[in-house]
Amino acid sequence: MIPQGDFEMSDEELEPVSLPSRTYKLDLVNKRISSQTIDGLDAIKQVVFKILSTTRFEHLIYSNDFGSEVDLSANRGRSVFESEVQRWVKEALTQDDRIVAVTGFSFVYELDSALVNFTVESEFGRYQETKEVGAVV
């Protein structure tokens, strides 16, 4: 027998609910996960660090949407390098629904490395991020 109930589906649209971004804080000095939790912009800063430090498709514990696909093996000049880094960073970070945009890229070159500066805009606010990329000509 199929259960019968007084439950009725309404035609109203359901409001989307934003999920909390609370997560455990990474202790990068001791290479451990802390018992402290962080939320909001601090959680965004941590996920940006994790995404850009993880190679996509390399670790089975992460979905195929997590990580970056940086490939610095081909030496194609600075203009192509800058274009590719912008694309890699934007594609990697905007997979997270909390990150709205990645803008304001600038590059500072020193010997064979580059400092990449950019702005991460999220639903919790915006902040400046700097990453070093090696093996640049």
Secondary structure, 3 states (H helix, E strand, C coil): CCCCCCCCCCCCCCCCCCCCCCEEEEECCCCEEEEEEECCHHHHHHHHHHHHHCECCCCCCCCCCCCECCCCCCCCCHHHHHHHHHHHHHHHHCCCCCEEEEEEEEEEEECCEEEEEEEEEECCEEEEEEEEECCCC
